[in-house]
Amino acid sequence: MHAAVAGLDDDRAGRLIFQLAESFRQSGRWENARDCYEFLLMRTPQHASSEAALPKRTFVAPVKPLPVMTTVV
């Protein structure tokens, strides 16, 4: 990821990193998404997307509901 944004200004880098993080999040690649959000905050802390990334970097994967257990009497 570092190489992908190396030559970009902060605005473009911030947008690219955030879009990548969102793509990872939407496809269920939680660790990759978290890494991107953290990189965004480190690389471009003043970018507009950084504020949106703050709460997302600590999310966890959605919890699947447990199957309903029934007791047969």
N, C-alpha and C positions, 0 to 999 in steps of 0.2 A: 504494500500500500504506500509505503514511503516513496518508492520510485514513481508510482503513478501520479503523485501530486508534487513531485520535486520541483518542476518548472512552473507550477501554477501560482498565480497570486492568491492571497488569502481568501478572497471571495469565491473564486472558482474552486479552490481546494475544499473549502468548507461545504459548498453545495455538492460536490462530487462525493465526499466522504459521507455526508448525511444521506444522500440518495443510495449509496452502497449499503449503509447500515440499515436503512429502511427495507431495502430489497432482501437482505439477509433475514431481518425480523419477520417479514411477511412470508418467507419461505420456510420458517421454522429453524433457521440456523442461528440459534440464540447466542452462542459464544462468539461467533463471527460478528454478529450485530453489536454485542457489547464491546468487543475490541474496537470496532469502528467508531462507536460513540465516544469511547475513551480517547481514541486517537484524535478525533475531532476536537475534543475539549483541550487536549494537550497542544495540538498543532495550531488551532485557530480559536482560542478561548473567547475572543470578542465577536466572533461571527454570529449572525442572527440565528443560525441553526443550533448553535451551542446551547442556547437556553432550552430549546426543545429536547436536546440530547441528554440534559442533566437527569431528569427522572427516568429516562429510558435505559440508562446504562446499568441500572440496578434491578431491572425487571428479571423475572424468572419465566420459564416456559409455562404456558397455561396448564393448569392442572386438569387432568381428565377426571370426569366424575367416576366414582367407584360404582361397581355394579350393585344393584339392589339385591340384598340378600333376603330371602323369604324362608320362613320356618314352616315346615310341613308338620301338622299336628295330627 
